[in-house]
Amino acid sequence: MDATASQLTRTDKYDEQFQSPPGDLAIWFFILAELLAFAVFFAAYAFARASDVALFNEMQQQVNRNLGALNTVFLITASWCVARAVAAVTQDGAHRLGSRWLLGAIFCGGGFLVVKMFEYSAKFGAGISLSTNTFWMFYLSLTFFHFMHVILGMVILVVLWVQTRKGSYGPDNANGLESGAAYWHMVDLVWIVLFPLVYVMR
């Protein structure tokens, strides 16, 4: 009897060690594909920068690092709110609390979009475009590519918020919530790399 119990314990530990990531497996393939696309973009930026360091250093003086840092705070806070929402729903079945956390994430994501649009408005108002020079081509392309991912992430968060308010998710049924959360965390992760690469690195 003790041997059987010991074997079950070892099996449980093995299962815990090798359990699949939260959410649908398909979302993880999608996330990996998106990360690969950004990695190629980042590599191209690094190669172009190495070819003309002086130009990139000069142009980087014109980007607003304070707004970039503010947007970093917005996205990190949004990810924290999403993580709290998933924990509330999956651990306690507290869908109302989870929906409040998701609402907080939506507000933070909205703050990011507003700040970014303010940045774009200032740059376009100064006559900057994709054809201005290599730096601005990469800056506008990279940040706008990420901007569109934030918009998609916001749409996902709104859907998750509606479904969570309805009580559609719970400890035994949180696959959709975890999948959406994984996508949002990917959006946050990409910005954490993009911000120092484009705004800070000299």
C-alpha positions in Angstrom: 0.0 0.0 0.0 2.8 2.4 0.9 4.6 1.5 -2.3 1.5 2.3 -4.3 1.1 5.6 -2.5 4.7 6.4 -3.1 4.4 5.7 -6.9 1.3 7.9 -7.1 3.2 10.7 -5.4 6.0 10.4 -7.9 3.5 10.4 -10.8 1.9 13.5 -9.5 5.2 15.3 -9.2 6.1 14.2 -12.7 2.8 15.5 -14.0 3.3 18.9 -12.2 6.8 19.2 -13.6 5.8 18.6 -17.2 2.4 20.1 -17.4 1.5 22.1 -20.5 1.5 25.9 -20.5 -1.7 27.6 -19.6 -4.2 28.3 -22.4 -4.6 26.7 -25.8 -1.5 25.2 -27.5 -2.5 27.1 -30.7 -2.0 30.5 -29.0 1.5 29.6 -28.0 2.4 28.7 -31.6 0.9 32.1 -32.6 2.9 33.9 -29.9 6.1 32.2 -31.0 5.4 33.2 -34.6 4.8 36.8 -33.5 8.0 36.8 -31.4 9.9 35.6 -34.4 8.6 38.4 -36.5 9.6 41.0 -33.9 13.0 39.3 -33.5 13.7 39.7 -37.3 12.6 43.3 -37.0 14.9 43.9 -34.0 17.8 42.3 -35.8 17.3 44.5 -38.9 17.2 47.6 -36.7 20.4 46.5 -34.9 22.1 45.9 -38.2 21.0 49.3 -39.6 22.1 51.0 -36.5 25.5 49.5 -36.6 25.9 50.8 -40.1 25.2 54.4 -39.1 25.6 54.8 -35.4 26.1 58.6 -35.6 22.7 59.1 -37.4 20.8 56.8 -35.0 22.4 58.5 -31.9 21.5 62.0 -33.2 17.9 61.0 -34.1 17.3 59.2 -30.8 17.8 62.6 -29.1 14.5 63.6 -30.6 12.4 60.7 -29.2 10.5 61.4 -26.0 12.0 58.9 -23.5 9.8 60.2 -20.7 6.7 59.2 -22.7 8.3 55.9 -23.6 9.0 55.2 -19.9 5.4 56.2 -19.1 4.1 53.7 -21.7 6.4 51.0 -20.2 4.7 51.6 -16.8 1.3 51.4 -18.4 2.0 48.0 -20.1 3.7 46.5 -17.0 0.8 47.6 -14.8 -1.7 46.2 -17.4 0.2 42.8 -17.3 0.1 42.8 -13.5 -3.7 43.4 -13.6 -4.2 40.6 -16.1 -2.1 38.3 -13.9 -4.2 39.2 -10.9 -7.4 38.6 -12.9 -6.3 35.1 -13.9 -5.4 34.3 -10.3 -8.7 35.6 -9.0 -10.7 33.5 -11.5 -8.6 30.3 -11.5 -7.8 30.1 -7.8 -10.9 31.5 -6.1 -13.5 31.5 -8.8 -14.0 35.2 -8.1 -15.2 36.4 -11.5 -16.3 39.8 -10.3 -12.9 40.6 -8.8 -11.3 39.2 -12.0 -13.4 41.5 -14.2 -12.3 44.5 -12.1 -8.7 43.6 -12.6 -9.3 43.2 -16.4 -10.9 46.6 -16.4 -7.8 48.1 -14.8 -5.7 46.4 -17.6 -8.0 47.9 -20.2 -7.6 51.4 -18.8 -3.8 51.0 -18.7 -3.7 49.7 -22.3 -5.9 52.6 -23.3 -3.4 54.9 -21.6 -0.6 53.4 -23.7 -2.6 54.0 -26.9 -3.3 57.7 -26.0 0.3 58.4 -25.2 1.5 56.7 -28.4 -0.9 58.7 -30.5 0.3 61.9 -28.9 3.9 60.9 -29.9 2.9 60.1 -33.4 1.0 63.4 -33.7 4.1 65.3 -32.5 6.4 63.5 -35.0 4.0 63.9 -38.0 3.5 67.5 -37.1 7.3 68.0 -37.2 7.3 66.6 -40.8 8.8 63.3 -39.8 7.7 60.3 -42.0 8.9 56.9 -43.0 11.1 58.5 -45.8 12.8 61.0 -43.5 15.8 58.7 -42.8 16.6 55.2 -41.8 16.1 55.7 -38.0 12.6 57.2 -38.4 11.7 54.5 -40.9 12.5 51.9 -38.2 11.1 53.9 -35.3 7.7 54.4 -37.0 7.5 50.9 -38.5 8.5 49.1 -35.3 6.4 51.1 -32.9 3.4 51.1 -35.2 3.7 47.3 -35.7 3.6 47.0 -31.9 0.9 49.6 -31.6 -1.4 47.4 -33.8 -0.6 44.4 -31.5 -1.7 46.5 -28.5 -5.0 47.3 -30.2 -5.6 43.6 -30.9 -4.6 42.9 -27.3 -7.1 45.5 -26.1 -9.9 43.9 -28.2 -9.0 40.5 -26.5 -9.0 42.1 -23.1 -12.5 43.6 -23.7 -13.8 40.2 -24.8 -12.3 38.6 -21.7 -13.8 41.3 -19.5 -17.3 40.7 -20.9 -17.0 37.0 -20.6 -15.5 37.2 -17.0 -18.4 39.5 -15.9 -20.8 36.9 -17.2 -19.1 34.2 -15.1 -18.0 32.2 -18.1 -14.6 31.4 -16.6 -13.8 29.5 -13.4 -11.2 27.3 -11.8 -12.1 24.4 -14.2 -12.9 26.5 -17.2 -10.3 29.2 -17.8 -8.7 28.2 -21.0 -9.9 31.2 -23.0 -8.9 33.6 -20.2 -5.4 32.1 -19.9 -4.9 32.2 -23.7 -5.9 35.9 -23.9 -3.6 36.7 -20.9 -0.7 34.9 -22.6 -1.1 37.1 -25.7 -1.2 40.3 -23.6 2.0 39.3 -21.8 3.7 38.8 -25.1 2.7 42.3 -26.1 4.2 43.6 -22.9 7.4 41.6 -23.3 8.0 42.9 -26.8 7.7 46.5 -25.6 10.1 45.8 -22.7 12.7 44.9 -25.4 11.6 47.6 -27.9 11.7 50.5 -25.4 15.4 50.3 -24.5 16.4 49.3 -28.0 14.8 52.3 -29.7 14.5 54.9 -27.0 17.4 54.4 -24.7 20.4 52.6 -26.3 23.1 54.9 -27.5 
